[in-house]
Amino acid sequence: MAPPLRPPIPPRARGHGHGHGHAHAGEARPRSSGALAPALGANSAFGVDADSAECGSGGAGDSVAVRAAMAHVIGDLLQSIGVVVAAVLIYFLHDRWPDKHGLSYWYRVDPICTLLFAVLVMASTYDTIKDCTMVLMCAAPGHIDPSRVHAALLRIRGVEEVHDLHIWALVPDKVNVSAHVRVARDADHAQVLYAAQAAARRFGCVHTVFQLEDSSAFQCHVEGSWCPGQMAPS
């Protein structure tokens, strides 16, 4: 007798579900009520407008390694051309334009080409070095204005205050954002979280971590006396 078939696993039981507020760009969002789905499609429902997208494409598809490799290849090509030109000039003009020691000035073409190539390399690698330094220092990428991200989060319905906002990149095209978001007492935390993630993605942030703080229950002073909006109890 064949063993009984196991019942299929419900879709909600597959995979994993997190209760904390982080997400990667491109991850599937959990389905919610019918009222939430159209709201996520219309940014105006959360107060997120389209002007956030102006800064969102600066780092997409950009790779420091590819840029450095291209600069290296182009630099080698120009150096080879310079060496060939210098060699041709020295070969055909080595007996012309002599100095007081009888050595042709055309021999100086070779070191001049070397110096010009060194300047070219420094100029072509400046942006690459700058981007790598910004990544190592965990600085906000140049194509993202933190003040505009802060303003976009504040425009979300139900958000009262945003603090401890950090924007950084592990690589120039992988931007992360984290923030503490204080929400109103009657706000839907799930909708605020989804709207905050959508706002961050419009600025090109592929990984988001938002800490939602209920204004009626969360004691802000535990994060430090600088935290706005609340004072530590006496």
C-alpha positions in Angstrom: 0.0 0.0 0.0 1.5 3.4 -1.0 2.1 5.8 1.8 -0.3 8.8 1.9 0.7 11.9 0.1 2.0 14.7 2.3 -0.2 17.8 2.2 1.3 20.7 0.2 3.1 23.4 2.2 1.1 26.6 2.2 2.9 29.5 0.4 3.1 31.5 3.6 5.1 28.7 5.2 7.8 28.6 2.6 11.0 30.8 2.7 11.6 33.1 5.7 9.9 36.1 7.1 11.6 38.8 9.2 9.9 41.0 11.7 12.5 43.7 11.5 12.6 46.4 8.9 15.3 45.8 6.3 15.1 44.9 2.7 17.2 44.5 -0.5 16.2 46.0 -3.8 14.5 43.4 -5.9 13.3 41.2 -3.0 9.7 40.1 -3.2 7.5 42.0 -0.8 4.9 40.2 1.3 1.4 40.5 0.0 -0.9 42.5 2.2 -4.5 43.6 2.2 -6.1 44.9 -0.9 -6.1 48.4 0.4 -2.3 48.4 0.8 -1.4 47.0 -2.6 -2.7 50.0 -4.7 -1.3 52.4 -2.1 2.2 51.0 -2.6 1.8 51.5 -6.4 0.8 55.2 -5.8 3.6 57.0 -4.1 1.3 59.9 -3.2 -0.5 57.7 -0.8 2.5 57.8 1.5 3.6 61.3 0.6 6.5 60.1 -1.5 6.8 62.1 -4.7 8.7 61.5 -7.9 11.4 64.1 -7.4 13.3 61.6 -5.2 14.3 59.8 -8.4 16.5 62.6 -9.6 19.4 61.3 -7.5 18.7 57.6 -7.9 20.7 56.6 -11.0 24.1 58.1 -10.2 25.7 54.9 -9.1 23.7 52.3 -10.9 25.8 49.9 -12.9 29.0 51.8 -12.0 32.0 49.6 -11.1 35.3 51.0 -9.7 37.1 47.9 -10.9 35.8 48.3 -14.5 36.7 52.0 -14.5 40.2 51.3 -13.2 40.7 48.5 -15.8 39.5 50.8 -18.6 41.8 53.6 -17.4 44.7 51.1 -17.3 44.1 49.8 -20.8 43.7 53.3 -22.3 46.8 54.5 -20.4 48.9 51.6 -21.7 47.6 52.3 -25.2 48.5 55.9 -25.1 51.9 55.1 -23.5 52.7 52.7 -26.3 51.7 55.3 -29.0 53.9 57.8 -27.2 56.9 55.4 -27.1 56.5 54.7 -30.8 56.3 58.4 -31.7 59.3 59.2 -29.5 61.3 56.3 -31.1 60.5 57.4 -34.6 61.5 61.0 -33.9 64.8 60.0 -32.2 65.6 57.5 -35.0 65.1 60.0 -37.9 66.2 63.2 -36.1 69.0 62.1 -33.8 71.5 64.1 -35.7 69.6 67.4 -35.8 69.1 70.2 -33.4 72.2 69.5 -31.3 72.9 71.2 -28.0 76.3 72.6 -26.9 77.5 69.1 -26.1 76.6 67.8 -29.5 73.6 65.7 -28.2 70.4 66.2 -30.2 67.5 67.8 -28.3 65.2 65.2 -29.8 66.5 62.6 -27.3 64.6 64.5 -24.7 61.3 63.5 -26.4 61.4 60.1 -24.5 61.5 61.5 -20.9 58.9 64.2 -21.9 56.5 61.4 -23.0 57.1 59.6 -19.8 56.3 62.7 -17.7 53.2 63.4 -19.8 52.0 59.8 -19.3 52.5 60.1 -15.5 50.3 63.3 -15.4 47.7 61.5 -17.6 47.6 58.5 -15.2 47.2 60.8 -12.2 44.3 62.7 -13.8 42.5 59.6 -15.1 42.6 57.8 -11.7 41.6 60.7 -9.5 37.9 59.8 -9.6 38.6 56.1 -8.9 40.8 57.0 -5.9 38.2 59.4 -4.7 35.4 56.8 -4.9 37.5 54.2 -3.1 38.3 56.7 -0.3 34.7 57.6 0.1 33.8 53.9 0.4 36.5 53.3 3.0 35.4 56.3 5.0 31.7 55.2 4.8 30.8 58.5 3.4 27.5 59.3 1.6 27.9 58.8 -2.1 28.2 62.0 -4.1 25.1 61.4 -6.2 22.8 61.2 -3.1 21.9 64.2 -1.0 21.1 63.0 2.6 19.0 66.1 3.2 16.6 65.1 0.4 16.4 61.5 1.6 15.5 62.9 5.1 12.9 65.2 3.6 11.4 62.3 1.5 11.1 60.1 4.7 9.4 63.0 6.6 6.8 63.3 3.8 5.5 59.8 4.4 2.1 59.7 6.0 2.3 58.9 9.7 6.0 59.8 10.1 6.6 62.5 12.8 10.4 62.6 12.9 13.5 61.0 11.4 16.8 60.9 13.1 20.1 59.0 13.1 20.0 58.8 9.3 23.1 57.2 7.8 23.8 56.7 4.1 27.0 54.8 3.0 28.2 52.4 0.3 30.1 49.2 0.5 30.9 49.7 -3.2 29.9 52.8 -5.2 26.9 51.1 -6.8 25.6 49.4 -3.6 24.2 52.1 -1.4 22.8 51.4 2.0 20.6 53.6 4.3 19.6 53.3 7.9 17.4 55.6 10.0 15.3 55.8 13.1 11.7 56.8 12.1 9.3 57.9 14.8 5.7 57.2 13.7 2.4 58.5 14.9 0.4 56.6 17.5 -2.3 55.6 15.0 0.0 54.9 12.0 0.2 51.6 10.3 3.8 50.5 10.9 3.9 48.1 8.0 2.7 50.7 5.5 5.2 53.2 6.9 8.0 50.7 6.5 7.1 49.8 2.9 6.8 53.5 2.0 10.2 54.2 3.6 11.8 51.4 1.6 10.2 52.6 -1.6 11.5 56.2 -0.9 15.0 54.9 -0.3 15.0 52.8 -3.5 14.1 55.9 -5.5 17.4 57.4 -4.4 19.3 54.2 -5.4 19.6 52.7 -2.0 19.6 48.9 -2.5 19.6 47.9 1.2 17.5 49.6 3.9 17.3 49.3 7.7 14.7 51.4 9.4 13.9 51.3 13.1 10.3 52.3 13.6 9.6 54.0 17.0 6.0 54.4 18.2 5.8 58.0 19.5 3.3 56.9 22.2 5.4 54.1 23.7 9.0 54.4 22.7 11.2 56.3 25.1 13.6 58.2 22.9 15.9 59.2 25.8 17.4 55.7 25.9 19.3 56.6 22.7 20.8 59.7 24.3 19.8 63.1 25.6 20.3 64.6 22.1 17.4 62.6 20.7 14.8 65.2 19.6 11.2 65.3 20.8 11.6 63.8 24.3 13.4 64.5 27.5 14.9 62.0 29.9 12.9 61.5 33.0 14.1 63.2 36.2 
